[in-house]
């Protein structure tokens, strides 16, 4: 289910000169909520889907088919474009081809591929290892060549900054851009000076991940940053709220005075639509 309109919308967002925070999306209802409150785009992160789908850490335990199923269910229920974290494409360049085809068909408007050497190799240190640049660029190239619709954004991602430094990070980003990447996704860049310099090295949109600098979006836009992801705190807040609510129920026998707008939940879950269908087709 390739949605060219949403793909085009993502490209417009990435290139309109503003900087946006994406909403963390992990299921269809969260996608509807994000669009309902006004977010322009969402991101489906591997870490959060691994937690939500498997209750396991983000160590490439989630399979491509599990991710694709999740993306498909979400994409059917959203009016905002989605960037999907596809890790390193689930293997070598041939695996990347299948990953792009699967996620594009499921409704991803943007697909990010990272250059981390995954899964963790036997005998290696806990800090991440990164693919040789030649292999990493070939994987971006096959991703570009494998998409069915040119409007689908292929986003090259690297988290090498804390490990190999700014110069290596930019070299990698420029190499991925030269292969045709539609945007470059830099993770864990914690220097305001380095952030302000990134865009001068590129002619494609820049996405920041795990941006902890707390720079205002307007300032980031002036620096040439299109998207800034400060983390996935909203998901963890939601999980903590669930834990607090059921713990209170366990301890007291009631939920207390939580203020919940069930009308909004009913609206997001198409309660009226299904009520009308029942009246029309299921009454004897």
PyMOL commands that set and color helices and strands:
alter all, ss='L'
color gray80, all
select helices_A, chain A and resi 4-14+28-37+46-54+64-75+93-106+133-146+161-164+166-178+192-201+217-222+233-252+262-268+271-281
alter helices_A, ss='H'
color red, helices_A
select strands_A, chain A and resi 23-24+41-44+81-85+110-114+153-158+183-187+205-209+225-229
alter strands_A, ss='S'
color yellow, strands_A
deselect
rebuild
show_as cartoon
